[in-house]
Amino acid sequence: MPELPDVEGFKRVLAKNALRKTIDRVVVSDARILGKLPVGKFASSLEGAQLVAARRHGKHLMANIDRGQWLTLHFGPAGGLQFVGKPGGEPPFTRVRFDFAGDGSLAYTNRRMIGRVGLAEDAADFIAEEKLGPDALDRRFDFDALKTAVLSLKRDVKSVLMDQQVIAGIGNIYSDEILFQARINPVERVDKLSPAELKRLFTEMRKVLETAVDRRAGSEQFLERLPKGYLLPERKRGGHCPRCGSVLKVLKIGGRTGYCCPRCQQGC
Ligand SMILES: [Zn+2]
């Protein structure tokens, strides 16, 4: 379930292996991932071109094409991006492959076909069309901006954190970690949080996401890289709170399964 830290990892893969290399061929093995965009149009926009910059916004990855457009990649619940050094080393569920002239391929994988690969004329317009809120790690998205964004919402804090139109990048998994670190009950209404809770929410949102990015942990992979005292390695039925040892509570919020500590996150 790729979230901000995972997509930041995919951005690294793209930046390290795919920039300033001429794309020889684009192979689309399942056109459904392009939505309404015709395969021919997609391929001809990229073949012979180079990607020159990578940018992430929330869970979306974008790469600037030297001819002026942007390649957009969204991973849904089961997508990924890998560099393939050797011919024939394509991972399972590769839906789009970008072959570089004599220098490996970039493989977009997607097990469940939820997600999208596309083209955009302009990155900022694309972000606006997707109705994405500010990226959770955008420096301009400071505490005051968070307060303004959430205080009029009369919804539980976990759903608000996961709402890409409010804040982009956080999903079901990292919202649990952020709320655990901030010691906030996930079902508490965001407009009812005390100023101190709201401050902790902002601080922990930044800290948790930055820590995951720095340590190259994902939402389901490399959780052992997270610091001691993090919830995610214990985030399962029968898992224990890393702080007080209580059995974690399983919650259903908006059709998603969340985890919290009934002792550390009061009222949970
Ligand atoms: Zn606890």
py3Dmol code that shows the C-alpha trace and the ligand (Angstrom):
import py3Dmol

protein = """\
ATOM      1  CA  MET A   1       0.000   0.000   0.000  1.00  0.00           C
ATOM      2  CA  PRO A   2       2.374   2.759  -1.188  1.00  0.00           C
ATOM      3  CA  GLU A   3       2.264   5.960   0.857  1.00  0.00           C
ATOM      4  CA  LEU A   4       4.524   8.999   0.890  1.00  0.00           C
ATOM      5  CA  PRO A   5       7.671   7.162   2.084  1.00  0.00           C
ATOM      6  CA  ASP A   6       7.257   4.422  -0.550  1.00  0.00           C
ATOM      7  CA  VAL A   7       6.673   6.898  -3.370  1.00  0.00           C
ATOM      8  CA  GLU A   8       9.698   8.886  -2.209  1.00  0.00           C
ATOM      9  CA  GLY A   9      11.618   5.619  -2.647  1.00  0.00           C
ATOM     10  CA  PHE A  10      10.228   5.206  -6.187  1.00  0.00           C
ATOM     11  CA  LYS A  11      11.311   8.773  -6.905  1.00  0.00           C
ATOM     12  CA  ARG A  12      14.818   7.814  -5.841  1.00  0.00           C
ATOM     13  CA  VAL A  13      14.730   4.796  -8.172  1.00  0.00           C
ATOM     14  CA  LEU A  14      13.676   7.026 -11.043  1.00  0.00           C
ATOM     15  CA  ALA A  15      16.173   9.795 -10.241  1.00  0.00           C
ATOM     16  CA  LYS A  16      19.055   7.364  -9.891  1.00  0.00           C
ATOM     17  CA  ASN A  17      18.393   5.169 -12.918  1.00  0.00           C
ATOM     18  CA  ALA A  18      16.240   6.950 -15.450  1.00  0.00           C
ATOM     19  CA  LEU A  19      17.117  10.614 -15.727  1.00  0.00           C
ATOM     20  CA  ARG A  20      18.894  11.915 -18.826  1.00  0.00           C
ATOM     21  CA  LYS A  21      18.740   8.567 -20.597  1.00  0.00           C
ATOM     22  CA  THR A  22      17.071   8.313 -23.988  1.00  0.00           C
ATOM     23  CA  ILE A  23      13.949   6.170 -23.910  1.00  0.00           C
ATOM     24  CA  ASP A  24      14.268   3.717 -26.755  1.00  0.00           C
ATOM     25  CA  ARG A  25      10.951   1.967 -26.433  1.00  0.00           C
ATOM     26  CA  VAL A  26       7.832   2.031 -24.270  1.00  0.00           C
ATOM     27  CA  VAL A  27       6.102  -1.309 -23.776  1.00  0.00           C
ATOM     28  CA  VAL A  28       2.574  -1.193 -22.384  1.00  0.00           C
ATOM     29  CA  SER A  29       1.522  -4.728 -21.491  1.00  0.00           C
ATOM     30  CA  ASP A  30      -1.865  -3.756 -20.083  1.00  0.00           C
ATOM     31  CA  ALA A  31      -3.420  -0.639 -21.594  1.00  0.00           C
ATOM     32  CA  ARG A  32      -6.049  -0.368 -18.838  1.00  0.00           C
ATOM     33  CA  ILE A  33      -3.431   1.317 -16.665  1.00  0.00           C
ATOM     34  CA  LEU A  34      -3.435   4.277 -19.084  1.00  0.00           C
ATOM     35  CA  GLY A  35      -7.176   4.859 -18.720  1.00  0.00           C
ATOM     36  CA  LYS A  36      -8.458   6.727 -21.763  1.00  0.00           C
ATOM     37  CA  LEU A  37      -5.006   7.666 -23.024  1.00  0.00           C
ATOM     38  CA  PRO A  38      -4.251   5.750 -26.256  1.00  0.00           C
ATOM     39  CA  VAL A  39      -1.137   3.564 -26.075  1.00  0.00           C
ATOM     40  CA  GLY A  40       0.225   4.992 -29.316  1.00  0.00           C
ATOM     41  CA  LYS A  41      -0.031   8.541 -28.114  1.00  0.00           C
ATOM     42  CA  PHE A  42       1.572   7.666 -24.796  1.00  0.00           C
ATOM     43  CA  ALA A  43       4.454   5.773 -26.385  1.00  0.00           C
ATOM     44  CA  SER A  44       5.170   8.386 -29.042  1.00  0.00           C
ATOM     45  CA  SER A  45       5.313  11.132 -26.416  1.00  0.00           C
ATOM     46  CA  LEU A  46       8.108   9.274 -24.655  1.00  0.00           C
ATOM     47  CA  GLU A  47      10.042   7.320 -27.285  1.00  0.00           C
ATOM     48  CA  GLY A  48      13.216   9.187 -28.219  1.00  0.00           C
ATOM     49  CA  ALA A  49      12.748  11.568 -25.306  1.00  0.00           C
ATOM     50  CA  GLN A  50      14.499  11.848 -21.945  1.00  0.00           C
ATOM     51  CA  LEU A  51      13.167  12.328 -18.434  1.00  0.00           C
ATOM     52  CA  VAL A  52      14.962  15.289 -16.922  1.00  0.00           C
ATOM     53  CA  ALA A  53      13.541  15.788 -13.418  1.00  0.00           C
ATOM     54  CA  ALA A  54      11.535  13.818 -10.869  1.00  0.00           C
ATOM     55  CA  ARG A  55       8.981  15.274  -8.527  1.00  0.00           C
ATOM     56  CA  ARG A  56       6.672  13.751  -5.936  1.00  0.00           C
ATOM     57  CA  HIS A  57       3.417  15.184  -4.648  1.00  0.00           C
ATOM     58  CA  GLY A  58       1.659  13.049  -2.059  1.00  0.00           C
ATOM     59  CA  LYS A  59       1.420   9.565  -3.498  1.00  0.00           C
ATOM     60  CA  HIS A  60       1.938  10.746  -7.081  1.00  0.00           C
ATOM     61  CA  LEU A  61       5.249  10.673  -8.892  1.00  0.00           C
ATOM     62  CA  MET A  62       5.877  12.917 -11.886  1.00  0.00           C
ATOM     63  CA  ALA A  63       8.791  13.107 -14.274  1.00  0.00           C
ATOM     64  CA  ASN A  64       9.419  16.015 -16.572  1.00  0.00           C
ATOM     65  CA  ILE A  65       9.942  14.987 -20.193  1.00  0.00           C
ATOM     66  CA  ASP A  66      12.562  17.035 -22.068  1.00  0.00           C
ATOM     67  CA  ARG A  67       9.944  17.798 -24.749  1.00  0.00           C
ATOM     68  CA  GLY A  68       7.876  19.599 -22.148  1.00  0.00           C
ATOM     69  CA  GLN A  69       5.156  17.258 -20.832  1.00  0.00           C
ATOM     70  CA  TRP A  70       5.123  15.265 -17.590  1.00  0.00           C
ATOM     71  CA  LEU A  71       4.916  11.520 -17.120  1.00  0.00           C
ATOM     72  CA  THR A  72       2.610  10.834 -14.177  1.00  0.00           C
ATOM     73  CA  LEU A  73       2.653   7.663 -12.088  1.00  0.00           C
ATOM     74  CA  HIS A  74       0.185   6.669  -9.412  1.00  0.00           C
ATOM     75  CA  PHE A  75       0.601   3.377  -7.654  1.00  0.00           C
ATOM     76  CA  GLY A  76      -2.748   2.616  -6.064  1.00  0.00           C
ATOM     77  CA  PRO A  77      -2.681  -0.026  -3.340  1.00  0.00           C
ATOM     78  CA  ALA A  78      -0.257  -2.412  -5.018  1.00  0.00           C
ATOM     79  CA  GLY A  79       1.991  -0.592  -7.488  1.00  0.00           C
ATOM     80  CA  GLY A  80       5.727  -0.075  -7.655  1.00  0.00           C
ATOM     81  CA  LEU A  81       8.671   1.083  -9.709  1.00  0.00           C
ATOM     82  CA  GLN A  82      11.850  -0.877 -10.267  1.00  0.00           C
ATOM     83  CA  PHE A  83      14.978  -0.551 -12.329  1.00  0.00           C
ATOM     84  CA  VAL A  84      15.820  -3.637 -14.358  1.00  0.00           C
ATOM     85  CA  GLY A  85      19.469  -3.829 -15.334  1.00  0.00           C
ATOM     86  CA  LYS A  86      19.366  -6.973 -17.451  1.00  0.00           C
ATOM     87  CA  PRO A  87      17.089  -7.850 -20.360  1.00  0.00           C
ATOM     88  CA  GLY A  88      14.424 -10.359 -19.320  1.00  0.00           C
ATOM     89  CA  GLY A  89      14.658  -9.385 -15.660  1.00  0.00           C
ATOM     90  CA  GLU A  90      11.248  -7.778 -15.717  1.00  0.00           C
ATOM     91  CA  PRO A  91       9.378  -8.204 -12.403  1.00  0.00           C
ATOM     92  CA  PRO A  92       5.917  -9.840 -12.268  1.00  0.00           C
ATOM     93  CA  PHE A  93       2.926  -7.575 -12.945  1.00  0.00           C
ATOM     94  CA  THR A  94       4.938  -5.122 -15.059  1.00  0.00           C
ATOM     95  CA  ARG A  95       2.308  -3.023 -16.858  1.00  0.00           C
ATOM     96  CA  VAL A  96       4.551  -0.392 -18.445  1.00  0.00           C
ATOM     97  CA  ARG A  97       8.236  -0.707 -19.257  1.00  0.00           C
ATOM     98  CA  PHE A  98      10.515   2.074 -20.364  1.00  0.00           C
ATOM     99  CA  ASP A  99      13.566   0.674 -22.172  1.00  0.00           C
ATOM    100  CA  PHE A 100      16.607   2.914 -22.303  1.00  0.00           C
ATOM    101  CA  ALA A 101      19.004   2.786 -25.215  1.00  0.00           C
ATOM    102  CA  GLY A 102      21.415   0.023 -24.091  1.00  0.00           C
ATOM    103  CA  ASP A 103      21.029   0.840 -20.427  1.00  0.00           C
ATOM    104  CA  GLY A 104      18.343  -1.153 -18.676  1.00  0.00           C
ATOM    105  CA  SER A 105      14.646  -0.497 -18.183  1.00  0.00           C
ATOM    106  CA  LEU A 106      12.315   1.101 -15.722  1.00  0.00           C
ATOM    107  CA  ALA A 107       9.383  -1.164 -14.844  1.00  0.00           C
ATOM    108  CA  TYR A 108       6.093   0.139 -13.458  1.00  0.00           C
ATOM    109  CA  THR A 109       4.387  -2.768 -11.739  1.00  0.00           C
ATOM    110  CA  ASN A 110       0.842  -2.985 -10.488  1.00  0.00           C
ATOM    111  CA  ARG A 111      -0.615  -6.190  -9.099  1.00  0.00           C
ATOM    112  CA  ARG A 112      -4.204  -4.974  -8.801  1.00  0.00           C
ATOM    113  CA  MET A 113      -4.475  -2.500 -11.692  1.00  0.00           C
ATOM    114  CA  ILE A 114      -5.670   0.242  -9.387  1.00  0.00           C
ATOM    115  CA  GLY A 115      -3.520   3.241 -10.187  1.00  0.00           C
ATOM    116  CA  ARG A 116      -2.687   5.190 -13.285  1.00  0.00           C
ATOM    117  CA  VAL A 117       0.125   5.987 -15.672  1.00  0.00           C
ATOM    118  CA  GLY A 118      -0.412   9.065 -17.791  1.00  0.00           C
ATOM    119  CA  LEU A 119       0.762  12.315 -19.256  1.00  0.00           C
ATOM    120  CA  ALA A 120       0.164  15.858 -18.067  1.00  0.00           C
ATOM    121  CA  GLU A 121       0.909  19.151 -19.746  1.00  0.00           C
ATOM    122  CA  ASP A 122       1.824  20.828 -16.504  1.00  0.00           C
ATOM    123  CA  ALA A 123       2.653  19.470 -13.030  1.00  0.00           C
ATOM    124  CA  ALA A 124       0.812  22.175 -11.084  1.00  0.00           C
ATOM    125  CA  ASP A 125      -2.305  21.797 -13.237  1.00  0.00           C
ATOM    126  CA  PHE A 126      -2.163  18.037 -12.764  1.00  0.00           C
ATOM    127  CA  ILE A 127      -2.021  18.434  -8.958  1.00  0.00           C
ATOM    128  CA  ALA A 128      -5.006  20.801  -9.140  1.00  0.00           C
ATOM    129  CA  GLU A 129      -6.983  18.445 -11.409  1.00  0.00           C
ATOM    130  CA  GLU A 130      -6.355  15.562  -9.050  1.00  0.00           C
ATOM    131  CA  LYS A 131      -7.645  17.851  -6.272  1.00  0.00           C
ATOM    132  CA  LEU A 132      -4.600  17.116  -4.133  1.00  0.00           C
ATOM    133  CA  GLY A 133      -3.994  19.052  -0.961  1.00  0.00           C
ATOM    134  CA  PRO A 134      -0.499  20.204  -0.040  1.00  0.00           C
ATOM    135  CA  ASP A 135       2.156  17.538   0.228  1.00  0.00           C
ATOM    136  CA  ALA A 136       2.567  16.453   3.858  1.00  0.00           C
ATOM    137  CA  LEU A 137       6.288  17.316   3.772  1.00  0.00           C
ATOM    138  CA  ASP A 138       6.017  20.569   1.841  1.00  0.00           C
ATOM    139  CA  ARG A 139       7.897  23.192   3.887  1.00  0.00           C
ATOM    140  CA  ARG A 140       5.196  25.762   3.072  1.00  0.00           C
ATOM    141  CA  PHE A 141       2.636  23.498   4.691  1.00  0.00           C
ATOM    142  CA  ASP A 142       3.436  24.696   8.213  1.00  0.00           C
ATOM    143  CA  PHE A 143       1.506  24.435  11.457  1.00  0.00           C
ATOM    144  CA  ASP A 144      -0.730  27.421  10.674  1.00  0.00           C
ATOM    145  CA  ALA A 145      -1.551  25.980   7.268  1.00  0.00           C
ATOM    146  CA  LEU A 146      -2.483  22.636   8.844  1.00  0.00           C
ATOM    147  CA  LYS A 147      -4.698  24.359  11.384  1.00  0.00           C
ATOM    148  CA  THR A 148      -6.484  26.296   8.662  1.00  0.00           C
ATOM    149  CA  ALA A 149      -6.875  23.137   6.578  1.00  0.00           C
ATOM    150  CA  VAL A 150      -8.421  20.957   9.285  1.00  0.00           C
ATOM    151  CA  LEU A 151     -10.191  23.072  11.870  1.00  0.00           C
ATOM    152  CA  SER A 152     -13.450  23.497  10.004  1.00  0.00           C
ATOM    153  CA  LEU A 153     -13.729  19.749   9.363  1.00  0.00           C
ATOM    154  CA  LYS A 154     -16.095  17.898  11.614  1.00  0.00           C
ATOM    155  CA  ARG A 155     -14.627  14.474  10.997  1.00  0.00           C
ATOM    156  CA  ASP A 156     -12.421  12.013  12.819  1.00  0.00           C
ATOM    157  CA  VAL A 157      -8.757  12.867  12.753  1.00  0.00           C
ATOM    158  CA  LYS A 158      -7.650   9.618  11.072  1.00  0.00           C
ATOM    159  CA  SER A 159      -9.945  10.130   8.065  1.00  0.00           C
ATOM    160  CA  VAL A 160      -8.754  13.722   7.768  1.00  0.00           C
ATOM    161  CA  LEU A 161      -5.099  12.640   7.757  1.00  0.00           C
ATOM    162  CA  MET A 162      -5.880  10.133   4.985  1.00  0.00           C
ATOM    163  CA  ASP A 163      -7.895  12.601   2.899  1.00  0.00           C
ATOM    164  CA  GLN A 164      -5.653  13.431  -0.077  1.00  0.00           C
ATOM    165  CA  GLN A 165      -7.613  16.613  -0.727  1.00  0.00           C
ATOM    166  CA  VAL A 166      -6.666  17.919   2.727  1.00  0.00           C
ATOM    167  CA  ILE A 167      -3.099  16.595   3.012  1.00  0.00           C
ATOM    168  CA  ALA A 168      -1.460  14.529   0.269  1.00  0.00           C
ATOM    169  CA  GLY A 169       0.701  11.498   1.010  1.00  0.00           C
ATOM    170  CA  ILE A 170      -0.622   9.801   4.141  1.00  0.00           C
ATOM    171  CA  GLY A 171      -2.643   6.582   3.996  1.00  0.00           C
ATOM    172  CA  ASN A 172      -4.100   4.037   6.383  1.00  0.00           C
ATOM    173  CA  ILE A 173      -0.749   2.774   7.626  1.00  0.00           C
ATOM    174  CA  TYR A 174       1.209   5.952   8.325  1.00  0.00           C
ATOM    175  CA  SER A 175      -1.846   7.684   9.784  1.00  0.00           C
ATOM    176  CA  ASP A 176      -1.818   4.997  12.497  1.00  0.00           C
ATOM    177  CA  GLU A 177       1.848   5.684  13.251  1.00  0.00           C
ATOM    178  CA  ILE A 178       1.418   9.462  13.312  1.00  0.00           C
ATOM    179  CA  LEU A 179      -1.572   9.250  15.662  1.00  0.00           C
ATOM    180  CA  PHE A 180       0.205   6.750  17.893  1.00  0.00           C
ATOM    181  CA  GLN A 181       3.296   8.970  18.180  1.00  0.00           C
ATOM    182  CA  ALA A 182       1.063  12.001  18.821  1.00  0.00           C
ATOM    183  CA  ARG A 183      -0.925  10.012  21.428  1.00  0.00           C
ATOM    184  CA  ILE A 184      -4.226  10.956  19.818  1.00  0.00           C
ATOM    185  CA  ASN A 185      -7.293   8.739  19.577  1.00  0.00           C
ATOM    186  CA  PRO A 186      -7.904   8.143  15.814  1.00  0.00           C
ATOM    187  CA  VAL A 187     -11.685   8.527  16.152  1.00  0.00           C
ATOM    188  CA  GLU A 188     -11.494  11.881  17.912  1.00  0.00           C
ATOM    189  CA  ARG A 189     -12.950  14.699  15.838  1.00  0.00           C
ATOM    190  CA  VAL A 190     -10.266  16.911  14.392  1.00  0.00           C
ATOM    191  CA  ASP A 191     -12.125  20.133  15.238  1.00  0.00           C
ATOM    192  CA  LYS A 192     -12.282  19.033  18.891  1.00  0.00           C
ATOM    193  CA  LEU A 193      -8.533  18.511  19.319  1.00  0.00           C
ATOM    194  CA  SER A 194      -6.855  20.726  21.913  1.00  0.00           C
ATOM    195  CA  PRO A 195      -4.213  23.183  20.680  1.00  0.00           C
ATOM    196  CA  ALA A 196      -1.553  20.948  22.253  1.00  0.00           C
ATOM    197  CA  GLU A 197      -2.907  17.865  20.448  1.00  0.00           C
ATOM    198  CA  LEU A 198      -3.020  19.692  17.158  1.00  0.00           C
ATOM    199  CA  LYS A 199       0.572  20.813  17.626  1.00  0.00           C
ATOM    200  CA  ARG A 200       1.645  17.241  18.398  1.00  0.00           C
ATOM    201  CA  LEU A 201      -0.236  16.023  15.335  1.00  0.00           C
ATOM    202  CA  PHE A 202       1.689  18.410  13.097  1.00  0.00           C
ATOM    203  CA  THR A 203       5.061  17.721  14.718  1.00  0.00           C
ATOM    204  CA  GLU A 204       4.623  13.935  14.573  1.00  0.00           C
ATOM    205  CA  MET A 205       3.298  14.021  11.006  1.00  0.00           C
ATOM    206  CA  ARG A 206       6.551  15.671   9.906  1.00  0.00           C
ATOM    207  CA  LYS A 207       8.778  13.610  12.161  1.00  0.00           C
ATOM    208  CA  VAL A 208       7.301  10.196  11.318  1.00  0.00           C
ATOM    209  CA  LEU A 209       7.315  10.789   7.566  1.00  0.00           C
ATOM    210  CA  GLU A 210      10.816  12.282   7.553  1.00  0.00           C
ATOM    211  CA  THR A 211      12.113   9.403   9.663  1.00  0.00           C
ATOM    212  CA  ALA A 212      10.576   6.824   7.322  1.00  0.00           C
ATOM    213  CA  VAL A 213      12.014   8.596   4.269  1.00  0.00           C
ATOM    214  CA  ASP A 214      15.484   8.967   5.850  1.00  0.00           C
ATOM    215  CA  ARG A 215      15.594   5.331   6.908  1.00  0.00           C
ATOM    216  CA  ARG A 216      14.102   4.125   3.635  1.00  0.00           C
ATOM    217  CA  ALA A 217      11.268   2.323   5.350  1.00  0.00           C
ATOM    218  CA  GLY A 218       8.041   1.772   3.420  1.00  0.00           C
ATOM    219  CA  SER A 219       4.506   1.142   4.539  1.00  0.00           C
ATOM    220  CA  GLU A 220       4.793  -2.630   4.298  1.00  0.00           C
ATOM    221  CA  GLN A 221       8.488  -3.161   3.608  1.00  0.00           C
ATOM    222  CA  PHE A 222      11.569  -2.504   5.727  1.00  0.00           C
ATOM    223  CA  LEU A 223       9.538  -1.694   8.839  1.00  0.00           C
ATOM    224  CA  GLU A 224      12.464  -3.003  10.896  1.00  0.00           C
ATOM    225  CA  ARG A 225      14.348   0.121   9.820  1.00  0.00           C
ATOM    226  CA  LEU A 226      11.986   2.296  11.852  1.00  0.00           C
ATOM    227  CA  PRO A 227      13.158   3.443  15.300  1.00  0.00           C
ATOM    228  CA  LYS A 228      12.342   1.533  18.471  1.00  0.00           C
ATOM    229  CA  GLY A 229       8.993   2.599  19.861  1.00  0.00           C
ATOM    230  CA  TYR A 230       7.291   2.733  16.462  1.00  0.00           C
ATOM    231  CA  LEU A 231       3.906   1.094  16.091  1.00  0.00           C
ATOM    232  CA  LEU A 232       4.141  -0.248  12.539  1.00  0.00           C
ATOM    233  CA  PRO A 233       6.199  -3.414  13.185  1.00  0.00           C
ATOM    234  CA  GLU A 234       3.516  -4.395  15.746  1.00  0.00           C
ATOM    235  CA  ARG A 235       0.601  -3.276  13.598  1.00  0.00           C
ATOM    236  CA  LYS A 236      -1.344  -6.542  13.391  1.00  0.00           C
ATOM    237  CA  ARG A 237      -4.062  -8.415  15.223  1.00  0.00           C
ATOM    238  CA  GLY A 238      -2.710  -9.342  18.661  1.00  0.00           C
ATOM    239  CA  GLY A 239       0.186  -6.881  18.289  1.00  0.00           C
ATOM    240  CA  HIS A 240       1.400  -5.060  21.379  1.00  0.00           C
ATOM    241  CA  CYS A 241       1.961  -1.383  22.066  1.00  0.00           C
ATOM    242  CA  PRO A 242       5.724  -0.753  21.873  1.00  0.00           C
ATOM    243  CA  ARG A 243       5.375   1.842  24.646  1.00  0.00           C
ATOM    244  CA  CYS A 244       3.181   0.216  27.328  1.00  0.00           C
ATOM    245  CA  GLY A 245       2.748  -3.377  26.159  1.00  0.00           C
ATOM    246  CA  SER A 246      -1.067  -3.274  25.893  1.00  0.00           C
ATOM    247  CA  VAL A 247      -2.710  -5.338  23.181  1.00  0.00           C
ATOM    248  CA  LEU A 248      -3.486  -3.036  20.249  1.00  0.00           C
ATOM    249  CA  LYS A 249      -7.077  -2.279  19.451  1.00  0.00           C
ATOM    250  CA  VAL A 250      -8.404  -2.842  15.933  1.00  0.00           C
ATOM    251  CA  LEU A 251     -10.646  -0.080  14.590  1.00  0.00           C
ATOM    252  CA  LYS A 252     -12.822   0.242  11.524  1.00  0.00           C
ATOM    253  CA  ILE A 253     -12.819   3.785  10.194  1.00  0.00           C
ATOM    254  CA  GLY A 254     -14.324   4.590   6.831  1.00  0.00           C
ATOM    255  CA  GLY A 255     -14.006   0.989   5.712  1.00  0.00           C
ATOM    256  CA  ARG A 256     -10.309   0.854   6.646  1.00  0.00           C
ATOM    257  CA  THR A 257      -8.733  -1.131   9.461  1.00  0.00           C
ATOM    258  CA  GLY A 258      -6.676   0.919  11.867  1.00  0.00           C
ATOM    259  CA  TYR A 259      -4.702   0.083  14.985  1.00  0.00           C
ATOM    260  CA  CYS A 260      -4.224   2.057  18.183  1.00  0.00           C
ATOM    261  CA  CYS A 261      -3.218   1.619  21.810  1.00  0.00           C
ATOM    262  CA  PRO A 262      -6.198   1.908  24.209  1.00  0.00           C
ATOM    263  CA  ARG A 263      -3.873   3.144  26.958  1.00  0.00           C
ATOM    264  CA  CYS A 264      -1.535   5.555  25.142  1.00  0.00           C
ATOM    265  CA  GLN A 265      -4.210   6.967  22.834  1.00  0.00           C
ATOM    266  CA  GLN A 266      -6.865   7.723  25.383  1.00  0.00           C
ATOM    267  CA  GLY A 267     -10.387   6.651  24.538  1.00  0.00           C
ATOM    268  CA  CYS A 268      -9.323   4.576  21.556  1.00  0.00           C
TER     269      CYS A 268
END
"""
ligand_1 = """\
1
ZN
Zn 0.396 1.903 24.829
"""
view = py3Dmol.view(width=600, height=400)
view.addModel(protein, "pdb")
view.setStyle({"model": 0}, {"cartoon": {"style": "trace"}})
view.addModel(ligand_1, "xyz")
view.setStyle({"model": 1}, {"stick": {}})
view.zoomTo()
view.show()
